[in-house]
Amino acid sequence: MLREAVERYGIQFVILDDNAPEELDPLFTGETEVPWLRRLFTDEYDGMTYVWFRVVRPIQEDAG
C-alpha cells in the first residue's frame, strides 16, 4: 500500500512514526529495507520517534 501511494501521488519523502501500521514496523525499526527508500535519519520530538526516508526514483518493479 505504501509503494502504491508513493507511485500514485509522486511522494518524495516518507516519514514514519511510532504509530506506523504494524506491516511497516520492520521498516520503521530498520529490520528490513526496500531498494526504493533510503533511510535519512531518525529523530525524536515530544516523546515520539520519527524515521525519515527519501524515495529513490525510479521505483524498481521487482522491489517490495
Buried (B, 14 or more C-beta within 10 A) or exposed (E): EBBEEBEEEEEEEBEBEEEBEEEBEEBBEEEEEBEBBEEEEEEEEEEEBBBBBEBEEEBEEEEE
